[in-house]
Amino acid sequence: MTELIQTSQVQEHGATRIPDDDEPVLACTFGIQVSAVDDMESDLYFQRKEGTDSLWMEAEPRYRSESITAPTHGSAKNACKRLFKAHIRKPQRCESITRLISPGLLSASDYQSAFEEVLLEVDHEESFLEGYPVIACKFWLSIIVDNIDAVLYFQRDGITDSVWVKTEYDYGADPITAPTRGSAKRACKRLFKEHIRQHGGYQFPGKLISAELLSAWSYRSALKEVVHEIDENKRQADQHRHAEIVEAARALRLRPEPSGDSPNNWIAKCPGGPHSIMVAPTSNEFGCGYCRIKGGPDILREFANR
């Protein structure tokens, strides 16, 4: 990570010009130290162009850093600060930011708070090395026709990352685990999405109550991304609507429909109880783990007519 050095007091400028589309604008000027070289001035630029926000640093002689980019989101000032924080987080081998010289689109207060917020993140990340679970967020969990309070927990033990859900009725699910990779926040969102995928058939996160490790934005985007995946899987699975096993389930009034968990799978009502059967059009088979039965269209018809 770029070395974080306490910024000096800088007077706020007056009204700052908001950039027009496609036009780079000076975010601020600050001092950097490169290896043993004395403190030198560097300009930070922000650009909003064709749906993408970019931020980069330029310094003499002929030095320009790699751009930090992200899809356009929110106001230019907020996006500039968000990308500046990403710039601070990015590992640097030979430079450190020393002091703010003059603010621009990025105000002196936003410059200072960006450092403070990243330092808090660093402290938070280090706390995960102890292996203690932390609350990621609290939300309503929709189960069939009811909503219950739920808490998402995240744990990092140095080898494995885990998330799991607890509710007031102890109605949760097995932990979702994966090898430790990336920041705790990104790992938490990644595992939360996997939790939704694995349990979306009978429980789905609803209204966010409070955000902690998992931010409100990450919570909403996780839901949006998984819903998009489900919709796309259903769209692709619909091409199997005339498969023999699907037609057999439809003729038996078992209401077959794409499951959404893959581009091929379908589900249908089970003739043997108040649950679902899995229908696999590509293999022309169905299966029910509760009733312990599987087979092709003929076996499904026999099962339904018992």
PENOR-V278616 format. One record per run of one state. SS is the DSSP state (2 for helix, 1 for strand, 0 for the rest). FROM is the first residue (numbers start at 1). TO is the last residue. If there is no record, write none. Layout:
# PENOR-V278616
<<SS | FROM | TO> <SS | FROM | TO>>
This chain:
# PENOR-V278616
<<0 | 1 | 2> <1 | 3 | 4> <0 | 5 | 24> <1 | 25 | 34> <0 | 35 | 39> <1 | 40 | 49> <0 | 50 | 51> <1 | 52 | 59> <0 | 60 | 62> <1 | 63 | 64> <0 | 65 | 67> <1 | 68 | 71> <0 | 72 | 75> <2 | 76 | 89> <0 | 90 | 94> <1 | 95 | 103> <0 | 104 | 107> <2 | 108 | 130> <0 | 131 | 133> <1 | 134 | 143> <0 | 144 | 145> <1 | 146 | 156> <0 | 157 | 159> <1 | 160 | 167> <0 | 168 | 175> <1 | 176 | 179> <0 | 180 | 183> <2 | 184 | 199> <0 | 200 | 202> <1 | 203 | 211> <0 | 212 | 215> <2 | 216 | 240> <0 | 241 | 243> <2 | 244 | 251> <0 | 252 | 256> <1 | 257 | 258> <0 | 259 | 264> <1 | 265 | 269> <0 | 270 | 275> <1 | 276 | 280> <0 | 281 | 284> <1 | 285 | 288> <0 | 289 | 292> <1 | 293 | 295> <0 | 296 | 296> <2 | 297 | 304> <0 | 305 | 306>>
